[in-house]
Amino acid sequence: MTEDNACKVLHIITRLDRGGSALNTLVTCRGLCRKYDTLLASGLSLESEMVLSERRLVEEGIGEARQKGARVCTVPSLVRRINPPADLKAFWTLYRLIKKEKAAIVHTHSSKAGLLGRWAAWLAGAPHIVHTPHGHVFYGHFGSAASWLFLMLERITDRITDQTIALTEAERDDYIRFRVSKPEKLVVIHSGVEIERFKTPAGAPDALRRSLRISKNAAVVGFVGWLLPIKDPLTLLSAMEQVWEKVENAVVVFVGKGELAPVLKKRAEALGAEKKVILTGWRPDIPALMHMFDMFVLPSRNEGMGRVLVEAMAAGKPVIGSRTGGITDLIKHGENGYLFEPGNAAELAKFIIEIAQKPFLRKQMGEKGRVIAKNYSIERMIQMLDELYTAVLQTAPALDSSRYSQSNPAHLD
């Protein structure tokens, strides 16, 4: 490997949207591209079906990364869904890209890009391979057969991986418990959050409530994220049916989009609760919305970290989350919020009612959350990633870098 390529890092991710893994990856590229020659390869993100305002924010994020010095390229065949012809094309494209760039580290992100990218890197002779799953798919995402297949693939692919980055201790423990990797190959580096952006509201919460036709005195329960089965917003709505029996002025606000949006709307109509169930779609003003909420709920069936919980805590809100994945690292039960068993609407309802009826508890938990949120800053994440890269580069290459060829095409797809 030449000296010119000693500090080159190639990041690979399936799609860039406003999801946590994409935001984390863009922040990483922006934060480290002054020290490392950084290239980010991603798919077209068409499956995210972004609205215009969402796409503009993503493009702004890519533009900021480029301004800082990162290069960004697109691999059109790299898609999230399983598509054998496209997957083979993406694999070949990534292989050629890795050969051409001769990066010291290939850092893959998320499950699909992680599998294709790591094997392409191994075949191309990349000296070091780092992977961030951003939450695993060993349970909660697919049926038992598909989950088992992904588990086997991850176990095999771990053999060619130098380091795997878990977002939380719980995620790290899962990788050990499922015998995917060994403790010495795992490191915990949280997903960085713009803490200051969420500390102070961008607008007046009362004005935002009025714009959504929410009473000033309503107890507002907030949810922000994909409206998909893995996030389980239906359990939250089921819990609200029990909450309304005790807290008549409670309102639930679902911020996000996904296949369950029409299902939630129909169920709210069937309950005669159209005015108490608000679906906003995707919105760019998440910090302001956080300050409008009285509490925040994340009922996921599986979650790598749940960075949105950190955002809510930074805004001083009590948080309620399912006892799964990285959520258990963020929520200290009874201190900054509550944990409930995934899918248990009755238990979730109990905690929502308690927080709604006790203003002093909301304040107390919110203050504790602000303190915890400080540990998840972008600056700390970047520092830890830099330390990891430095350590990886100082170790003997896992692969023979002489396998890099000097004559490979630069074209993608």
Secondary structure, DSSP 8 states (H G I E B T S, - for coil): --GGGTTEEEEEES--SSSHHHHHHHHHHHHHTTTSEEEEEE---GGG---HHHHHHHHHHHHHHHHHT-EEEE-TT--SS--HHHHHHHHHHHHHHHHHH--SEEEEESHHHHHHHHHHHHHHT-SEEEEE-SS--SSSSS-HHHHHHHHHHHHHHGGG-SEEEESSHHHHHHHHHTTSS-GGGEEE----B-HHHHHS-SS-HHHHHHHTT--TT-EEEEEES--SGGG-HHHHHHHHHHHHHH-TTEEEEEES-STTHHHHHHHHHHHT-TTTEEEEES-S-HHHHHHH-SEEEE--SS-S--HHHHHHHHTT--EEEESSTTHHHH--BTTTEEEE-TT-HHHHHHHHHHHHH-HHHHHHHHHHHHHHHGGGBHHHHHHHHHHHHHHHHHS--SS-GGG--S-------
